[in-house]
Amino acid sequence: MNFSEGTLTVTEVQDVARETKLFRFSSDPKINFQAGQFLSLQFSPTAWRAYSIASAPSEKEIEFVVRLVPGGAASEIFKNTKVGDTFPFKGPFGNFLLSKNKDANLIFCGTGTGIAPLRSMIITEGETKSPRPMKLLYGGRNPDDIAYLDQLEDWGKNLNVQLGFSREIQGFEPKKTETEIQNTRITKFLETLSPDENNEFYICGNGDMVQSVTQMLQSQGVSREQIFMERFN
């Protein structure tokens, strides 16, 4: 994978979840990346921040979903970012990549903006001639925390979606009847999975979530080789 340096130019900005924005960029030069990788963006002479790429390699633009943290060097700039603004970038980086195991069942576990690389992976797998079975376990406090809420079920063939909300759910209905919703954390869904040596778990979110899910899986006898992870600070 070739390393690039160049400029990203903002083409679209959307509010997509609580304190979370979606940014789309054109890039110069074109970025050749694999689903699951990230770019590093420059916000000042000394401030670089890493963001997982939410777009699939087949899509024309680069996409990020970014949670705005009050007082954060990048967040304060992103809060006022508009179409036409530019950012220097380096990348792609990272080894959080889909395996080549054709027999694998792909189980994606995410919270918050941890959905970004999972989106790229799911769409990429769904574009293959014979997509492997996929399950997305995505959690938040309530539906307001879920980025891409109206798109999740359309990302790929062979995809089953399960949404876990840690607080009370009122008045929310999924697009598809097969989408499962529970008033629980996503770890509850993992408790019901049957042991299978072909299960592969792709986990992304804050460090505490990634650690707790990983420990739970290992306590169930899932081997380290079946677990792939990316931690967000």
Secondary structure, DSSP 4 states (H G I P E B T S, - for coil): ---EEEEEEEEEEEEEETTEEEEEEEEES-----TT-EEEEESSSS-EEEEE--S-TTSSSEEEEEEPPTT-HHHHHHTT--TT-EEEEEEEE--------TTPEEEEEEEGGGHHHHHHHHHHHHTSSSPPPEEEEEEESSGGG-TTTTTGGGS-TTEEEEEEESS---S---SSTT-EEESS-THHHHHTPPP-TTEEEEEEEEHHHHHHHHHHHHHTT--GGGEEEEEE-
